Amino acid sequence: MDIYQFSLFKFDSTTLTLTQNGHVIELRPKSKLLLKVLLENSSQIVDKNQLLASVWSESVVGENVIYDAIKELRQALGDSPRHSLFIQTLPKKGYQWIYPYDTYQPETIINRVTMNKLKRHLIKIFAFAGIFIIGLMMVSYWLKVEPVKASKNLTGLTNDNLLSEIADSSGSGNATSNQSMANNSNRKPMIAILPFVNQTSHIDASWITLGLMDILENNVAYQDSFITYPSKGILSLLSQQSIKPNTLLDEFQLEKLAQTTSADYVVSVTVSGESNDYGAHASIYIAKDKLSVSRQIEDSSLGNLINKLNFQLTDRFIHGALTFEHHPAAMQDDFMVRIFAEGNEALLSRQHYLAKHYFEIVLQHHPEFLEAKFKLAKTEVELGDLNRAKNLLEAIIDSQNNTAERLRVDELLAAHSANLLGKIHYYQGHYDKSDSLFNYAQAIFEKHKNDKWLAWTYILKSRIAGFNRNPMLAIQHLNTALSLYQKIEHLRGQGWTLQFLAERSFEINQLEQAKLYLEHSLAVRNRAGNQLGVAATLVKMGAYSAIDDKQKALKLYLQALEIYQLVGDKNAEKVGLSVLANFWIREKNETKAAHFVDKLFENAKALQNEKVTLDAQNVKINFLLMKNQVSEAKALLKEMISTSDRLGYLALNKIFVKRLESVERLTKADSE
């Protein structure tokens, strides 16, 4: 029997064990057997009858069991039927394994297996010893803690006062599940987020069931006011109770899950509808009162619905009032609470001018409300006013540094502000200042052991290393970020980091390594249900394919644009339009190039964003030069130089200046 190695996976055909980077991936026995059959017959198409005979020979079953097993394998490998990387479906024929692999005999690793067994025994010994010691410490701690006062009853809670009620009760624990933890008033509330129930016309879209669950978990984790129960643990608990992910839980099941996880709140969401008519029913189960509160959200676009949903659950349902707890004067102003919440909703739905209006109203009444300053700074970055954003962020960092008694949330807010300010300095070409700010944020995130945002900081630091022509340091930073994301099982972060590793590998002429990183990025993003990430990877794969296979590149670009349009994110859609416009410009196809350039400007107009307009104009310069309309290109470049200078995009401004100089030299050479 052989061990198969492909991408970052290994499959032992003797023990039927699938691992990724040494971590065992749990599969049902029949799915393991099916994987073995596909690998052993990778040179040919395996039809359904052959699969039934090889895997289910001892029982009489229908073809549905094959579909379920294939689906489970694809989820485990991060594969997709639309963008097949490992398992290809051939309609009316069967399935075929298409990814190349290496094989070797288990005997060659017998010593390593023995060592691994020894390690496992040692780990068990230390684990039991550790648990015993921790148990003694916890008992001694609990004996010292005073019980907290009972919080008020939430019976009859309505949607309108849900925000403040959750904030008032956020210090309480789940009395029925873990009384000792409930007695610790310093414990952050625990939130368990269930897989989304998919009742849309996209019934097989795992990105709705699991991907949106992951997105919401990330958004809640960002706030740092709660602890989120790991999604992998939720899926494991559901599996133990024979509950499929795409299942709506009743009150009894919610109560049982809350007890098992010690969760204070359990979030469940049902998404329904079809094209141009989508709805989401969001519900929060409050464990201590055994009560659920809910809200219905609707939109014609699935992408917009998801944006609204994220806002309702993270900023209004969960986080909104807690933000104000750190600014008591604002907390007492109910009208400002609502205005701040509206600003958050506008920002998430990309209504940036409206968001700016709301945040400015809040700051007029409460000028020292740091969270509102940070949100306004983010809005100004989106609108392209980097100079004002910079002033706001510098005020936040100065305020935090001058505060004698630092709250945890304030210090982390300063770290987030430093990262955003560092990005602004990067855009303006002040790379030393960027590096200093990223180091400042890194120290805070390391202090608080916040691996998620520490990983993001390393990604930002890799940009500085890349600019300083130190690709190996950039790759080192990215590998650190990847390790941190893998440690906390953050699939979205892994997907982006792998794509950035591909870009750096390409810069040092390691094209095959770059392609391998992109394949793994695509697999991870498929597994996470991150469709925008999948589209971003397809765009990058298209760019590398264009070197020797233009038709393949075009196909990948079109697939990416289709995903962007399906999700309904205009800001992301501009990427797909840009690459297609530039593709047809390089091919000197004026008609098709003009079509996508026009679409790009329609997109920029819809977003009402000057930075996006600059990006569209940059593509139009290529189009004008293709048509030898040099005078028009020069005039447009001068306009872009003026706009980028006004907005504060100094690095971009320098690029436009150099481009104008290049066009003028071209004009001079032609005249001579």
C-alpha positions as CSV (number, residue, x, y, z in Angstrom):
1,M,0.0,0.0,0.0
2,D,1.2,3.6,-0.7
3,I,1.1,7.0,0.9
4,Y,-0.1,9.6,-1.5
5,Q,1.3,13.2,-1.2
6,F,-0.5,16.0,-3.1
7,S,-0.4,19.8,-2.4
8,L,-0.2,20.1,1.4
9,F,-2.1,16.8,2.0
10,K,-1.1,13.2,2.6
11,F,-3.3,10.1,2.4
12,D,-2.3,6.8,3.8
13,S,-4.1,4.1,1.8
14,T,-3.4,1.5,4.5
15,T,-4.8,3.3,7.5
16,L,-7.2,5.5,5.3
17,T,-5.9,8.6,7.1
18,L,-5.9,12.0,5.4
19,T,-3.7,14.8,6.9
20,Q,-3.0,18.4,6.0
21,N,0.3,19.7,7.3
22,G,0.4,16.9,9.8
23,H,-3.2,17.5,11.1
24,V,-5.7,14.7,10.7
25,I,-8.8,15.6,8.7
26,E,-11.9,13.7,9.9
27,L,-13.8,11.9,7.2
28,R,-16.5,9.2,7.2
29,P,-15.2,5.7,6.4
30,K,-16.9,5.5,3.0
31,S,-15.5,8.9,2.0
32,K,-12.0,7.6,2.8
33,L,-12.5,4.5,0.7
34,L,-13.8,6.6,-2.2
35,L,-10.7,8.8,-2.0
36,K,-8.6,5.7,-2.1
37,V,-10.4,4.4,-5.2
38,L,-10.0,7.7,-7.0
39,L,-6.3,7.9,-6.3
40,E,-5.6,4.4,-7.3
41,N,-7.5,4.9,-10.6
42,S,-6.3,8.5,-11.3
43,S,-5.3,7.6,-14.9
44,Q,-8.9,7.0,-15.8
45,I,-12.5,8.0,-15.3
46,V,-14.3,6.1,-12.5
47,D,-18.0,5.7,-13.2
48,K,-20.7,5.5,-10.6
49,N,-21.2,1.7,-11.0
50,Q,-17.5,1.1,-10.3
51,L,-17.6,3.3,-7.2
52,L,-20.7,1.6,-5.8
53,A,-19.1,-1.8,-6.4
54,S,-15.8,-0.8,-4.8
55,V,-17.0,1.3,-1.8
56,W,-20.6,0.0,-1.1
57,S,-20.3,-3.6,-2.2
58,E,-21.8,-4.9,1.0
59,S,-25.1,-2.9,0.8
60,V,-27.7,-1.8,-1.6
61,V,-27.7,2.0,-1.9
62,G,-28.5,4.7,-4.5
63,E,-26.3,7.1,-6.3
64,N,-27.0,9.8,-3.6
65,V,-24.4,8.2,-1.3
66,I,-21.7,9.0,-4.0
67,Y,-22.8,12.6,-4.2
68,D,-22.6,13.0,-0.4
69,A,-19.2,11.4,-0.2
70,I,-17.8,13.5,-3.1
71,K,-19.2,16.6,-1.4
72,E,-17.5,15.7,1.9
73,L,-14.2,15.1,0.2
74,R,-14.4,18.4,-1.7
75,Q,-15.1,20.3,1.6
76,A,-12.2,18.6,3.3
77,L,-9.8,19.4,0.4
78,G,-11.2,22.9,-0.2
79,D,-12.2,21.8,-3.7
80,S,-15.2,23.0,-5.8
81,P,-17.1,21.5,-8.6
82,R,-17.0,24.8,-10.5
83,H,-13.2,25.2,-10.1
84,S,-12.0,21.7,-9.8
85,L,-8.5,21.3,-8.4
86,F,-8.5,17.7,-7.1
87,I,-11.7,15.9,-8.1
88,Q,-13.3,16.5,-11.5
89,T,-16.9,15.7,-12.4
90,L,-17.5,14.4,-15.9
91,P,-21.2,14.6,-16.5
92,K,-22.8,11.2,-17.4
93,K,-19.4,9.6,-17.1
94,G,-18.2,9.7,-13.5
95,Y,-15.3,11.2,-11.6
96,Q,-11.6,11.5,-12.0
97,W,-8.7,12.5,-9.7
98,I,-6.8,15.3,-11.6
99,Y,-4.2,16.6,-9.2
100,P,-0.6,15.2,-9.6
101,Y,0.8,13.3,-6.6
102,D,3.9,11.5,-5.3
103,T,3.8,8.1,-3.7
104,Y,6.1,6.3,-1.3
105,Q,6.0,3.2,0.9
106,P,5.1,3.4,4.6
107,E,8.2,1.3,5.5
108,T,10.4,4.3,4.6
109,I,9.0,6.3,7.5
110,I,8.8,3.6,10.1
111,N,11.2,5.4,12.4
112,R,9.2,8.6,12.1
113,V,6.0,6.7,13.0
114,T,7.7,5.3,16.1
115,M,8.8,8.7,17.2
116,N,5.4,10.1,16.6
117,K,3.9,7.4,18.8
118,L,6.4,8.3,21.5
119,K,5.6,12.0,21.2
120,R,1.9,11.3,21.5
121,H,2.4,9.3,24.7
122,L,4.6,12.1,26.2
123,I,2.0,14.7,25.1
124,K,-0.7,12.7,26.9
125,I,1.3,12.5,30.1
126,F,2.1,16.2,30.1
127,A,-1.5,17.0,29.2
128,F,-2.9,15.1,32.1
129,A,-0.4,16.7,34.4
130,G,-1.3,20.2,33.0
131,I,-5.0,19.6,33.4
132,F,-4.5,18.5,37.0
133,I,-2.4,21.6,37.8
134,I,-4.8,24.0,36.0
135,G,-7.7,22.4,37.8
136,L,-6.2,23.1,41.2
137,M,-5.5,26.7,40.1
138,M,-9.1,27.2,39.0
139,V,-10.5,25.7,42.2
140,S,-8.4,28.0,44.3
141,Y,-9.3,31.0,42.1
142,W,-13.1,30.3,42.2
143,L,-13.0,30.0,46.0
144,K,-11.8,33.7,46.1
145,V,-14.3,35.2,43.7
146,E,-17.4,36.9,44.9
147,P,-20.7,36.2,43.1
148,V,-22.0,38.9,40.8
149,K,-25.4,40.4,41.2
150,A,-28.1,38.9,39.1
151,S,-28.8,40.9,36.0
152,K,-32.3,42.0,35.1
153,N,-34.8,39.7,33.4
154,L,-35.0,40.1,29.7
155,T,-38.4,38.6,29.3
156,G,-40.4,40.5,26.7
157,L,-37.3,41.9,25.1
158,T,-38.0,43.7,21.8
159,N,-35.7,44.4,18.8
160,D,-35.5,48.1,19.6
161,N,-34.0,47.6,23.1
162,L,-32.0,44.5,22.3
163,L,-28.8,46.5,21.9
164,S,-28.8,48.1,25.3
165,E,-30.1,45.0,27.1
166,I,-27.3,42.8,25.7
167,A,-24.8,45.4,26.9
168,D,-26.3,45.5,30.4
169,S,-26.2,41.7,30.7
170,S,-22.8,41.2,29.0
171,G,-21.0,40.5,32.2
172,S,-23.2,37.6,33.2
173,G,-22.5,34.0,32.4
174,N,-24.5,30.9,31.7
175,A,-25.7,29.8,35.1
176,T,-27.0,26.4,33.9
177,S,-23.9,25.3,32.1
178,N,-21.0,26.5,34.2
179,Q,-21.8,28.2,37.5
180,S,-18.1,28.8,38.4
181,M,-17.5,30.6,35.1
182,A,-20.7,32.7,35.6
183,N,-19.4,33.9,39.0
184,N,-16.3,35.4,37.4
185,S,-17.5,39.0,36.6
186,N,-14.3,39.7,34.6
187,R,-15.0,36.9,32.0
188,K,-16.0,38.1,28.6
189,P,-19.3,36.9,27.2
190,M,-19.1,33.8,25.1
191,I,-20.8,33.7,21.7
192,A,-21.5,30.5,19.7
193,I,-22.3,31.1,16.0
194,L,-24.1,28.3,14.2
195,P,-23.7,27.3,10.6
196,F,-26.2,29.4,8.5
197,V,-29.3,27.6,7.4
198,N,-29.4,27.9,3.6
199,Q,-32.9,28.0,2.1
200,T,-31.9,30.0,-1.0
201,S,-32.0,28.8,-4.6
202,H,-28.2,28.2,-4.3
203,I,-29.0,25.1,-2.2
204,D,-25.6,23.5,-2.7
205,A,-23.5,26.6,-1.9
206,S,-21.4,25.7,1.1
207,W,-20.1,29.3,1.3
208,I,-23.6,30.3,2.5
209,T,-23.8,27.6,5.2
210,L,-20.2,27.6,6.4
211,G,-18.5,30.6,4.8
212,L,-20.9,33.1,6.2
213,M,-20.6,31.5,9.6
214,D,-16.8,32.1,9.3
215,I,-17.2,35.7,8.2
216,L,-19.6,36.5,11.1
217,E,-17.2,34.8,13.6
218,N,-14.3,36.9,12.3
219,N,-16.4,40.1,12.5
220,V,-17.4,39.4,16.1
221,A,-13.8,38.4,17.1
222,Y,-12.6,41.7,15.7
223,Q,-14.5,43.6,18.4
224,D,-12.5,42.0,21.2
225,S,-15.4,42.5,23.5
226,F,-16.5,38.8,23.3
227,I,-15.0,35.3,23.1
228,T,-16.2,33.3,20.1
229,Y,-16.6,29.6,20.4
230,P,-14.4,28.1,17.6
231,S,-16.5,27.2,14.5
232,K,-14.7,23.8,14.2
233,G,-15.8,23.0,17.7
234,I,-19.4,23.9,16.9
235,L,-19.4,21.6,13.8
236,S,-17.9,18.8,15.9
237,L,-20.6,19.2,18.5
238,L,-23.4,19.1,15.9
239,S,-21.8,16.1,14.3
240,Q,-21.8,14.2,17.7
241,Q,-25.5,14.9,17.9
242,S,-26.1,13.7,14.3
243,I,-27.2,17.3,13.3
244,K,-26.3,18.4,9.8
245,P,-24.8,21.9,9.5
246,N,-27.7,23.1,7.3
247,T,-30.3,22.5,10.1
248,L,-32.4,25.0,12.1
249,L,-32.1,24.1,15.8
250,D,-35.1,24.2,18.2
251,E,-35.1,25.9,21.6
252,F,-34.2,22.6,23.4
253,Q,-31.2,22.1,21.1
254,L,-30.1,25.7,21.5
255,E,-30.3,25.3,25.3
256,K,-28.3,22.1,25.2
257,L,-25.6,23.7,22.9
258,A,-25.4,26.7,25.2
259,Q,-24.8,24.4,28.2
260,T,-22.2,22.4,26.4
261,T,-20.2,25.4,25.1
262,S,-20.8,27.6,28.2
263,A,-22.0,30.2,25.7
264,D,-23.9,33.3,26.9
265,Y,-25.4,33.8,23.4
266,V,-26.1,31.5,20.5
267,V,-26.5,33.1,17.1
268,S,-28.4,31.4,14.3
269,V,-29.3,32.7,10.9
270,T,-31.6,31.4,8.1
271,V,-31.0,32.8,4.6
272,S,-33.7,32.3,2.0
273,G,-34.9,33.5,-1.3
274,E,-33.8,33.6,-4.9
275,S,-32.6,36.1,-7.5
276,N,-33.5,39.7,-6.7
277,D,-35.4,38.7,-3.5
278,Y,-33.4,37.5,-0.5
279,G,-34.1,37.5,3.2
280,A,-32.3,36.6,6.4
281,H,-33.9,35.7,9.7
282,A,-31.3,36.4,12.4
283,S,-31.8,35.1,16.0
284,I,-29.9,35.4,19.2
285,Y,-30.6,32.9,22.0
286,I,-29.8,34.4,25.4
287,A,-28.8,31.5,27.6
288,K,-29.4,32.9,31.0
289,D,-33.0,33.7,30.2
290,K,-33.6,30.8,27.8
291,L,-35.1,33.4,25.4
292,S,-34.5,34.1,21.7
293,V,-34.8,37.5,20.1
294,S,-34.7,37.9,16.3
295,R,-34.8,40.3,13.3
296,Q,-35.8,39.9,9.7
297,I,-33.6,41.5,7.0
298,E,-34.3,41.7,3.3
299,D,-32.6,42.9,0.1
300,S,-32.7,42.3,-3.6
301,S,-28.9,41.5,-3.7
302,L,-27.4,38.6,-1.8
303,G,-24.2,40.6,-1.3
304,N,-26.0,43.6,0.2
305,L,-28.1,41.3,2.4
306,I,-24.9,39.8,3.8
307,N,-23.4,43.3,4.5
308,K,-26.6,44.3,6.3
309,L,-26.6,41.0,8.2
310,N,-23.0,41.4,9.4
311,F,-23.9,44.9,10.6
312,Q,-27.0,43.9,12.4
313,L,-25.3,41.1,14.3
314,T,-21.9,42.6,15.0
315,D,-22.5,46.3,15.4
316,R,-26.1,46.7,16.4
317,F,-27.1,43.4,18.0
318,I,-23.8,42.7,19.7
319,H,-21.1,45.3,19.7
320,G,-22.8,48.7,19.3
321,A,-23.7,49.5,22.9
322,L,-20.5,47.9,24.3
323,T,-18.5,50.5,22.4
324,F,-20.2,53.2,24.3
325,E,-19.5,51.5,27.7
326,H,-16.0,52.9,27.3
327,H,-17.4,56.4,26.8
328,P,-20.1,56.9,29.5
329,A,-21.2,60.3,28.3
330,A,-22.0,59.0,24.9
331,M,-23.7,55.9,26.4
332,Q,-26.2,58.1,28.3
333,D,-27.1,59.8,25.0
334,D,-29.6,57.4,23.4
335,F,-29.9,59.5,20.3
336,M,-26.2,59.4,19.7
337,V,-26.2,55.6,20.2
338,R,-28.7,55.3,17.3
339,I,-26.7,57.8,15.1
340,F,-23.5,55.9,15.7
341,A,-25.3,52.6,14.8
342,E,-26.6,54.1,11.7
343,G,-23.1,55.3,10.7
344,N,-21.8,51.8,11.2
345,E,-24.6,50.4,9.0
346,A,-23.8,53.0,6.3
347,L,-20.1,52.2,6.4
348,L,-20.7,48.4,6.0
349,S,-23.1,49.0,3.1
350,R,-20.5,51.3,1.5
351,Q,-22.6,54.4,1.7
352,H,-19.5,56.4,2.7
353,Y,-20.9,59.9,2.5
354,L,-23.8,59.0,4.7
355,A,-21.5,57.2,7.2
356,K,-19.3,60.3,7.3
357,H,-22.3,62.5,8.0
358,Y,-23.4,60.3,11.0
359,F,-20.0,60.0,12.5
360,E,-19.4,63.7,12.3
361,I,-22.7,64.3,14.1
362,V,-21.6,62.0,17.0
363,L,-18.2,63.8,17.3
364,Q,-19.9,67.2,17.3
365,H,-21.6,66.1,20.6
366,H,-18.8,63.9,21.9
367,P,-15.5,65.1,20.5
368,E,-13.4,62.7,22.6
369,F,-15.3,59.5,21.5
370,L,-12.3,57.6,20.1
371,E,-14.3,54.8,18.5
372,A,-16.3,57.3,16.5
373,K,-13.0,59.0,15.4
374,F,-11.6,55.6,14.2
375,K,-14.8,54.8,12.2
376,L,-14.7,58.3,10.6
377,A,-11.0,57.8,9.8
378,K,-11.9,54.5,8.1
379,T,-14.6,56.3,6.2
380,E,-12.3,59.0,5.0
381,V,-9.8,56.4,3.7
382,E,-12.6,54.8,1.7
383,L,-13.5,58.3,0.3
384,G,-9.9,59.0,-0.4
385,D,-9.2,61.9,2.0
386,L,-6.0,60.5,3.5
387,N,-4.9,63.7,5.1
388,R,-8.0,64.0,7.3
389,A,-7.9,60.3,8.1
390,K,-4.3,60.7,9.2
391,N,-5.2,63.6,11.6
392,L,-8.0,61.6,13.2
393,L,-5.8,58.5,13.7
394,E,-2.9,60.5,15.1
395,A,-5.3,62.0,17.6
396,I,-6.4,58.5,18.7
397,I,-2.9,57.3,19.2
398,D,-1.9,60.5,21.1
399,S,-4.9,60.2,23.3
400,Q,-4.2,56.6,24.2
401,N,-0.5,57.3,24.9
402,N,-1.4,60.2,27.2
403,T,-3.9,58.2,29.2
404,A,-2.6,57.1,32.5
405,E,-5.1,54.3,33.1
406,R,-5.4,52.4,29.8
407,L,-8.4,50.2,29.1
408,R,-7.7,47.1,27.1
409,V,-10.0,48.1,24.3
410,D,-8.4,51.6,24.1
411,E,-4.9,50.0,23.7
412,L,-6.1,47.7,21.0
413,L,-7.9,50.5,19.3
414,A,-4.6,52.4,19.3
415,A,-3.0,49.4,17.6
416,H,-5.7,49.2,14.9
417,S,-5.3,53.0,14.4
418,A,-1.5,52.5,14.1
419,N,-2.0,49.9,11.4
420,L,-4.4,52.0,9.4
421,L,-2.2,55.1,9.8
422,G,0.8,53.0,8.7
423,K,-1.1,52.1,5.5
424,I,-1.8,55.7,4.9
425,H,1.9,56.6,5.2
426,Y,2.6,53.7,2.9
427,Y,0.3,55.2,0.3
428,Q,2.1,58.5,0.7
429,G,5.5,57.0,0.3
430,H,6.6,57.5,4.0
431,Y,7.9,53.9,4.4
432,D,10.0,54.5,7.5
433,K,7.0,56.0,9.4
434,S,4.9,53.0,8.2
435,D,7.4,50.5,9.6
436,S,7.5,52.3,12.9
437,L,3.7,52.3,13.3
438,F,3.5,48.6,12.3
439,N,6.1,47.8,15.0
440,Y,4.1,49.8,17.5
441,A,0.9,47.8,16.6
442,Q,2.9,44.5,16.7
443,A,4.0,45.1,20.3
444,I,0.5,45.7,21.5
445,F,-1.0,42.7,19.7
446,E,1.9,40.5,21.1
447,K,1.2,41.8,24.6
448,H,-2.5,40.9,24.3
449,K,-1.7,37.6,22.5
450,N,-4.1,38.7,19.7
451,D,-2.8,36.3,17.0
452,K,-5.3,37.3,14.4
453,W,-4.4,41.0,14.2
454,L,-0.7,40.2,14.9
455,A,-0.8,38.1,11.7
456,W,-2.3,41.0,9.8
457,T,0.4,43.3,11.1
458,Y,3.1,40.9,9.7
459,I,1.3,41.1,6.3
460,L,1.6,44.9,6.5
461,K,5.2,44.7,7.4
462,S,5.8,42.4,4.4
463,R,4.7,45.3,2.1
464,I,7.5,47.5,3.5
465,A,10.0,44.7,3.1
466,G,8.8,44.3,-0.5
467,F,9.2,48.0,-1.2
468,N,12.7,48.0,0.2
469,R,13.6,45.3,-2.3
470,N,14.0,42.6,0.3
471,P,11.7,39.8,-0.9
472,M,13.2,37.2,1.4
473,L,12.3,39.3,4.5
474,A,8.8,39.9,3.0
475,I,8.4,36.1,2.6
476,Q,9.6,35.6,6.2
477,H,7.0,38.0,7.5
478,L,4.3,36.3,5.4
479,N,5.3,32.8,6.6
480,T,5.0,34.1,10.2
481,A,1.5,35.4,9.4
482,L,0.5,32.1,7.8
483,S,1.7,30.2,10.9
484,L,-0.4,32.5,13.2
485,Y,-3.5,32.1,11.0
486,Q,-3.0,28.3,10.9
487,K,-2.7,28.3,14.7
488,I,-6.1,29.9,15.2
489,E,-7.6,28.1,12.1
490,H,-8.4,31.4,10.4
491,L,-9.1,30.3,6.8
492,R,-9.7,33.7,5.3
493,G,-6.4,35.0,6.6
494,Q,-4.6,31.9,5.3
495,G,-6.2,32.4,1.9
496,W,-4.9,36.0,1.6
497,T,-1.5,35.2,3.0
498,L,-1.0,32.3,0.5
499,Q,-1.9,34.7,-2.3
500,F,0.7,37.3,-1.1
501,L,3.3,34.5,-0.9
502,A,2.5,33.7,-4.5
503,E,3.1,37.3,-5.5
504,R,6.5,37.4,-3.7
505,S,7.5,34.1,-5.2
506,F,6.7,35.4,-8.6
507,E,8.9,38.5,-8.0
508,I,11.9,36.3,-7.4
509,N,11.1,34.2,-10.6
510,Q,9.8,31.2,-8.8
511,L,6.7,30.8,-11.0
512,E,6.0,27.2,-10.2
513,Q,6.1,27.9,-6.5
514,A,3.8,30.9,-7.0
515,K,1.3,28.7,-8.8
516,L,1.4,26.1,-6.0
517,Y,0.7,28.8,-3.4
518,L,-2.3,30.0,-5.5
519,E,-3.6,26.5,-5.8
520,H,-3.5,26.1,-2.1
521,S,-5.1,29.6,-1.6
522,L,-7.9,28.5,-3.9
523,A,-8.4,25.3,-1.9
524,V,-8.5,27.1,1.4
525,R,-10.9,29.8,0.2
526,N,-13.2,27.3,-1.3
527,R,-13.2,25.5,2.1
528,A,-13.9,28.7,3.9
529,G,-16.7,29.6,1.5
530,N,-15.0,32.9,0.8
531,Q,-16.2,33.6,-2.7
532,L,-14.6,37.1,-3.0
533,G,-11.3,35.4,-2.0
534,V,-11.9,32.7,-4.6
535,A,-12.4,35.4,-7.3
536,A,-9.2,37.2,-6.1
537,T,-7.2,34.0,-6.5
538,L,-8.7,33.3,-9.9
539,V,-7.6,36.8,-11.0
540,K,-4.0,36.2,-9.9
541,M,-4.0,32.7,-11.5
542,G,-5.2,34.4,-14.7
543,A,-2.3,36.9,-14.6
544,Y,0.3,34.1,-14.3
545,S,-1.5,32.0,-17.0
546,A,-1.4,34.9,-19.4
547,I,2.3,34.4,-19.8
548,D,1.9,31.3,-21.9
549,D,-1.9,30.6,-22.2
550,K,-4.0,33.7,-22.9
551,Q,-7.3,31.8,-23.4
552,K,-6.9,30.1,-20.0
553,A,-6.3,33.6,-18.5
554,L,-9.4,35.0,-20.1
555,K,-11.5,32.1,-18.8
556,L,-10.2,32.7,-15.3
557,Y,-10.8,36.4,-15.5
558,L,-14.4,35.9,-16.6
559,Q,-15.1,33.3,-13.8
560,A,-13.8,35.9,-11.3
561,L,-16.0,38.6,-12.7
562,E,-19.0,36.3,-12.5
563,I,-18.4,35.7,-8.8
564,Y,-17.9,39.4,-8.1
565,Q,-21.3,40.1,-9.8
566,L,-23.0,37.2,-8.0
567,V,-21.9,38.4,-4.6
568,G,-23.0,42.0,-5.5
569,D,-19.9,43.8,-4.2
570,K,-19.3,46.8,-6.5
571,N,-16.0,47.6,-4.8
572,A,-14.7,44.1,-5.6
573,E,-16.3,44.0,-9.0
574,K,-13.9,46.8,-10.2
575,V,-11.0,44.3,-9.9
576,G,-12.7,41.9,-12.4
577,L,-13.5,44.8,-14.8
578,S,-10.0,46.2,-14.6
579,V,-8.2,43.0,-15.5
580,L,-10.6,42.3,-18.4
581,A,-10.2,45.9,-19.7
582,N,-6.4,45.6,-19.6
583,F,-6.5,42.1,-21.2
584,W,-8.3,43.4,-24.3
585,I,-6.1,46.5,-24.4
586,R,-3.1,44.2,-24.6
587,E,-4.8,42.2,-27.3
588,K,-5.6,45.5,-29.1
589,N,-9.3,44.7,-29.3
590,E,-10.7,48.2,-29.2
591,T,-14.4,47.2,-29.1
592,K,-14.1,44.8,-26.2
593,A,-11.6,47.0,-24.3
594,A,-14.0,50.0,-24.7
595,H,-16.8,47.9,-23.3
596,F,-15.0,47.1,-20.1
597,V,-13.5,50.6,-19.7
598,D,-17.0,52.0,-19.8
599,K,-18.3,49.4,-17.3
600,L,-15.4,50.4,-15.0
601,F,-16.4,54.1,-15.0
602,E,-20.0,53.1,-14.4
603,N,-18.8,51.2,-11.4
604,A,-16.8,54.1,-10.1
605,K,-19.8,56.4,-10.5
606,A,-22.0,54.1,-8.5
607,L,-19.4,53.9,-5.7
608,Q,-19.0,57.7,-5.6
609,N,-15.3,57.2,-4.7
610,E,-12.5,59.4,-6.1
611,K,-9.9,56.7,-5.4
612,V,-11.9,54.2,-7.5
613,T,-12.2,56.8,-10.2
614,L,-8.4,57.3,-10.2
615,D,-8.0,53.5,-10.7
616,A,-10.5,53.6,-13.6
617,Q,-8.7,56.5,-15.2
618,N,-5.4,54.7,-14.9
619,V,-6.9,51.9,-17.0
620,K,-8.2,54.4,-19.5
621,I,-4.7,55.8,-20.0
622,N,-3.7,52.4,-21.3
623,F,-6.8,52.5,-23.6
624,L,-5.9,55.9,-24.9
625,L,-2.3,55.0,-25.6
626,M,-3.4,51.9,-27.4
627,K,-5.5,54.2,-29.7
628,N,-2.5,56.6,-30.0
629,Q,-4.5,59.4,-28.5
630,V,-1.5,60.8,-26.7
631,S,-2.8,64.3,-26.1
632,E,-5.9,63.0,-24.4
633,A,-3.8,60.7,-22.3
634,K,-1.5,63.6,-21.2
635,A,-4.6,65.7,-20.3
636,L,-6.1,62.9,-18.2
637,L,-2.8,62.2,-16.4
638,K,-2.5,65.9,-15.4
639,E,-6.0,65.7,-13.9
640,M,-5.1,62.5,-12.1
641,I,-1.9,64.1,-10.7
642,S,-3.9,67.0,-9.3
643,T,-6.6,64.7,-7.8
644,S,-4.1,62.3,-6.1
645,D,-2.2,65.3,-4.7
646,R,-5.4,66.7,-3.2
647,L,-6.4,63.4,-1.7
648,G,-3.0,62.7,-0.2
649,Y,-2.1,59.6,-2.3
650,L,1.5,60.8,-2.7
651,A,3.0,57.5,-3.7
652,L,0.3,57.2,-6.4
653,N,1.0,60.8,-7.4
654,K,4.6,60.0,-8.0
655,I,3.6,57.1,-10.3
656,F,1.3,59.4,-12.3
657,V,4.1,62.0,-12.6
658,K,6.6,59.5,-13.9
659,R,4.0,58.1,-16.3
660,L,3.3,61.6,-17.7
661,E,7.1,62.1,-18.1
662,S,7.2,58.8,-20.0
663,V,4.3,59.8,-22.3
664,E,5.9,63.2,-23.0
665,R,9.3,61.6,-23.9
666,L,7.3,59.3,-26.3
667,T,5.7,62.3,-27.9
668,K,9.0,64.1,-28.2
669,A,10.6,61.0,-29.8
670,D,7.8,60.7,-32.3
671,S,8.1,64.4,-33.3
672,E,11.8,64.0,-33.9
